[in-house]
Structures are given as structure tokens and as C-alpha cells.
Amino acid sequence: MDSEEHTQHRIRAMSKTELANAYRVSLKTFAKWVTPFKEKIGNYLGRAYTPKQGGLIFKLLGAP
């Protein structure tokens, strides 16, 4: 198992606030960062991004 697969297994559902905190930016800044990728990431439904969406965010923005 390579390190990327290992990392993906640990990703859990995370709210926008949790992701912003992980990147150490404000919620407003985080929202600006993900806006260009909204179609790729998909809709934010409920109170958290799914683990799959979180993994994609980490891939697109880089690890926090």
C-alpha cells in the first residue's frame, strides 16, 4: 500500500469550519479557495463534506 492510499483511509467527513481550521485560514478564505473547484468537489450537503469530497479537496488544494 502506498502512502496516498494509506492517507485516504484516514479521511473522515469534515465541515467547512474543520477544513478551514486544518488549513489555518478563515472560513471566508477557505470558501474562496474551493469556489473554483465547486463542480469537481460537488455540493456541500448537510453539515459536512463526505470523506471522498474531503480527499478531493486535499488533492486539489494540497495537504494542510
Secondary structure, DSSP 8 states (H G I E B T S, - for coil): --HHHHHHHH---B-HHHHHHHHTS-HHHHHHHHGGGHHHH----TTSB-HHHHHHHHHHH---
